[in-house]
Amino acid sequence: MAEHPPFGRYEENPSWLAVKTLHDTIIMTTPARGQPPKGATPDSIHITTLNIPCVYSAVLESVPGMHAQPPVLPDKYTPPTSRPPPEDGFSLIVHVGVGLSGGLRAERLAHKTGYTLLDHEGQSPPLVIGKDSSHGFGPPRYGDEFADELLTVVDVDNLVKELTSGSKPLMLAASNDPGRYLCDFIYYCSLSESQRACHGTPVLFVHCPPIGQQLSTEEVAEGLKRIVSHVCSQF
């Protein structure tokens, strides 16, 4: 998992408060509802978290390494962990950031261009030079082989359907609007790197609400565990 640290009026990003509690923990794959198929056994999931700054350059420097085999993680953003990343790459990469009040939101897509806001260090998003100069992703690394919108391979609609049903429904909704800021930016970058890599690690972005706005930090962390467990059980 990776997310962005302080920005705006937050001294510490609410998403990181939840994400960091999951670092170096192990959870199991479980179906969202009902019993696992006959003969199926749960798999263990070791969670590693990163605290990526809310800075465009930090995203571009960090995300490609997450999709390498083995992953290459920046020491300055990664807390100490009990085990190295898997040699054949991560099974799932979930980016988490703070969004609007309410529940969790699973984003379906990310955008290549249209970024205008300055980052936490006051830097502009990368300028793409061309006939229609814009800010976002472009050559040489993110050229025409990558579409203007990239969709996650995670079945977001099924994820929401499964986790909002049953005796313990999760406050989770699907979204097509990651925001054209650092959340959208890191999502597109990660989806591009997943597409580039031959193994194609699945990528998802989840927005969480500000602290105490319908969900506590503990509830956000528990919701993220359920999301990771369900998605990993599907791949």
C-alpha positions as CSV (number, residue, x, y, z in Angstrom):
1,M,0.0,0.0,0.0
2,A,1.1,3.5,-0.7
3,E,-0.3,6.9,0.1
4,H,0.4,10.6,0.4
5,P,1.5,12.4,3.6
6,P,0.4,15.8,5.0
7,F,-1.2,18.4,2.8
8,G,-3.6,21.2,3.2
9,R,-5.0,21.5,6.7
10,Y,-3.9,18.1,7.8
11,E,-0.7,17.7,9.9
12,E,-0.7,14.0,9.1
13,N,-2.7,12.6,6.2
14,P,-5.7,10.7,7.6
15,S,-5.1,7.9,5.1
16,W,-1.6,7.3,6.4
17,L,-2.9,7.1,9.9
18,A,-4.9,4.1,8.9
19,V,-2.5,2.6,6.4
20,K,0.5,2.6,8.7
21,T,-1.3,0.4,11.2
22,L,-1.3,-2.4,8.6
23,H,2.4,-2.3,7.9
24,D,4.2,-5.7,8.2
25,T,1.0,-7.5,9.2
26,I,-0.4,-10.7,7.8
27,I,-4.1,-11.2,6.8
28,M,-5.8,-14.1,5.1
29,T,-7.8,-14.2,1.9
30,T,-11.5,-14.8,2.6
31,P,-14.6,-14.6,0.5
32,A,-16.7,-11.5,1.2
33,R,-19.7,-13.6,1.9
34,G,-20.5,-17.2,2.6
35,Q,-18.0,-20.1,2.8
36,P,-14.9,-20.7,0.6
37,P,-15.3,-23.2,-2.3
38,K,-14.9,-26.8,-1.2
39,G,-11.2,-27.8,-0.9
40,A,-10.0,-24.2,-1.0
41,T,-7.6,-23.0,1.6
42,P,-7.0,-19.3,2.5
43,D,-3.7,-17.7,1.4
44,S,-1.7,-15.4,3.7
45,I,-1.1,-11.8,2.6
46,H,1.9,-9.9,3.9
47,I,1.2,-6.2,3.8
48,T,4.0,-3.7,3.2
49,T,3.2,0.1,3.3
50,L,4.9,3.1,1.9
51,N,4.4,6.8,2.8
52,I,4.8,8.5,-0.6
53,P,5.0,12.3,-0.3
54,C,2.3,14.4,-1.9
55,V,4.8,15.5,-4.6
56,Y,4.7,14.8,-8.3
57,S,8.4,14.0,-8.6
58,A,8.3,11.6,-5.6
59,V,5.5,9.6,-7.4
60,L,7.5,9.4,-10.6
61,E,10.6,8.3,-8.7
62,S,8.9,5.7,-6.5
63,V,6.1,4.0,-8.4
64,P,8.1,2.3,-11.2
65,G,10.1,0.4,-8.6
66,M,7.0,-0.9,-7.0
67,H,6.2,-2.8,-10.2
68,A,9.7,-4.2,-10.7
69,Q,10.7,-7.9,-10.2
70,P,11.7,-7.9,-7.4
71,P,10.2,-4.6,-6.3
72,V,12.6,-1.8,-5.5
73,L,11.2,0.4,-2.6
74,P,12.7,3.7,-1.5
75,D,14.1,3.4,2.0
76,K,13.1,6.9,2.9
77,Y,9.4,6.2,2.4
78,T,9.3,2.5,3.6
79,P,9.1,1.6,7.3
80,P,11.3,-1.3,8.4
81,T,9.8,-4.6,7.5
82,S,10.3,-8.2,8.6
83,R,10.7,-9.6,5.1
84,P,11.9,-8.3,1.7
85,P,9.5,-7.8,-1.2
86,P,8.6,-11.0,-3.1
87,E,11.1,-11.8,-5.9
88,D,8.3,-12.2,-8.5
89,G,6.6,-8.9,-7.5
90,F,3.6,-7.9,-5.4
91,S,0.3,-9.6,-5.8
92,L,-1.6,-6.4,-5.4
93,I,-0.8,-2.7,-5.1
94,V,-3.4,-0.5,-3.4
95,H,-2.9,3.3,-3.2
96,V,-4.8,5.1,-0.5
97,G,-5.5,8.8,-0.1
98,V,-7.8,11.1,1.7
99,G,-11.0,12.2,-0.1
100,L,-14.5,13.5,0.8
101,S,-16.5,12.8,3.9
102,G,-18.5,9.6,3.9
103,G,-17.3,6.1,3.4
104,L,-14.5,4.5,1.4
105,R,-14.5,5.0,-2.4
106,A,-12.9,2.5,-4.8
107,E,-11.7,4.3,-8.0
108,R,-12.2,2.6,-11.4
109,L,-9.9,4.8,-13.5
110,A,-7.2,7.4,-13.7
111,H,-6.4,10.2,-16.1
112,K,-3.3,10.9,-18.2
113,T,-3.5,14.7,-18.4
114,G,-5.5,17.6,-17.1
115,Y,-3.5,18.2,-13.9
116,T,-3.2,21.9,-12.8
117,L,-2.7,22.1,-9.0
118,L,0.7,22.6,-7.3
119,D,1.9,19.8,-5.1
120,H,2.8,19.9,-1.4
121,E,6.2,21.5,-2.3
122,G,4.6,24.1,-4.6
123,Q,5.8,22.3,-7.8
124,S,3.7,22.1,-10.9
125,P,2.8,18.8,-12.5
126,P,5.0,17.7,-15.4
127,L,4.5,19.6,-18.6
128,V,3.8,17.5,-21.7
129,I,5.1,19.2,-24.8
130,G,3.1,18.7,-28.0
131,K,0.6,20.3,-30.3
132,D,-1.7,20.6,-27.3
133,S,0.6,21.2,-24.4
134,S,-0.9,20.0,-21.1
135,H,0.2,18.8,-17.7
136,G,0.4,15.1,-16.8
137,F,2.1,12.1,-18.5
138,G,3.8,12.0,-21.8
139,P,6.9,10.8,-23.7
140,P,9.4,9.3,-23.4
141,R,8.1,6.9,-20.6
142,Y,4.4,7.5,-20.9
143,G,3.8,7.9,-24.6
144,D,0.9,7.2,-27.0
145,E,0.9,3.5,-26.0
146,F,-1.0,4.6,-22.8
147,A,-4.6,5.8,-23.2
148,D,-6.0,9.0,-21.9
149,E,-7.8,7.0,-19.2
150,L,-6.6,3.8,-17.7
151,L,-9.0,1.3,-16.0
152,T,-8.1,-1.0,-13.2
153,V,-8.4,-4.7,-13.8
154,V,-10.0,-5.1,-10.4
155,D,-13.7,-5.6,-10.7
156,V,-14.7,-2.6,-8.6
157,D,-18.4,-3.1,-9.1
158,N,-18.3,-6.7,-7.8
159,L,-16.0,-5.6,-5.0
160,V,-18.6,-3.0,-3.9
161,K,-21.5,-5.4,-4.3
162,E,-19.8,-8.1,-2.2
163,L,-18.5,-5.9,0.6
164,T,-21.6,-3.8,1.1
165,S,-23.8,-6.9,1.5
166,G,-24.1,-9.4,4.3
167,S,-24.2,-9.0,8.1
168,K,-21.3,-6.5,8.2
169,P,-21.7,-4.2,5.3
170,L,-18.8,-1.9,4.6
171,M,-19.3,1.8,3.7
172,L,-17.8,1.5,0.2
173,A,-18.8,3.0,-3.1
174,A,-17.4,3.0,-6.6
175,S,-16.1,6.2,-8.2
176,N,-14.9,7.4,-11.6
177,D,-13.4,10.6,-10.2
178,P,-10.0,10.3,-8.5
179,G,-9.7,14.1,-8.6
180,R,-7.0,15.2,-11.1
181,Y,-4.5,15.7,-8.2
182,L,-1.9,13.5,-6.6
183,C,-4.4,10.7,-6.0
184,D,-5.3,10.5,-9.7
185,F,-1.6,11.1,-10.6
186,I,-0.2,8.2,-8.6
187,Y,-3.0,6.0,-9.8
188,Y,-2.4,6.6,-13.5
189,C,1.4,6.2,-13.0
190,S,0.9,2.9,-11.2
191,L,-1.7,1.6,-13.8
192,S,0.8,2.5,-16.6
193,E,3.6,0.6,-14.9
194,S,1.4,-2.4,-14.4
195,Q,0.5,-2.3,-18.1
196,R,4.2,-2.0,-19.0
197,A,5.3,-4.9,-16.8
198,C,4.8,-8.4,-18.2
199,H,3.3,-9.7,-14.9
200,G,0.9,-6.8,-14.6
201,T,0.3,-6.5,-10.8
202,P,-3.3,-5.5,-10.2
203,V,-3.7,-1.9,-9.0
204,L,-6.5,-0.2,-7.1
205,F,-6.9,3.3,-5.5
206,V,-9.1,3.8,-2.5
207,H,-10.2,7.1,-1.1
208,C,-10.9,7.3,2.6
209,P,-12.8,10.2,4.4
210,P,-11.1,12.7,6.8
211,I,-10.8,11.5,10.4
212,G,-14.1,11.1,12.2
213,Q,-16.3,12.0,9.2
214,Q,-18.4,8.8,9.3
215,L,-15.4,6.4,9.7
216,S,-12.8,6.3,12.4
217,T,-9.1,5.5,11.6
218,E,-9.7,2.0,12.9
219,E,-12.7,1.5,10.7
220,V,-10.8,2.7,7.7
221,A,-8.0,0.3,8.5
222,E,-10.4,-2.6,8.9
223,G,-12.1,-1.7,5.6
224,L,-8.8,-1.7,3.8
225,K,-8.0,-5.1,5.1
226,R,-11.3,-6.4,3.9
227,I,-10.8,-4.9,0.4
228,V,-7.3,-6.3,0.1
229,S,-8.4,-9.8,1.3
230,H,-11.3,-9.9,-1.1
231,V,-9.3,-8.6,-4.2
232,C,-6.5,-11.0,-3.5
233,S,-8.9,-13.9,-3.2
234,Q,-10.1,-13.1,-6.8
235,F,-6.7,-13.2,-8.5
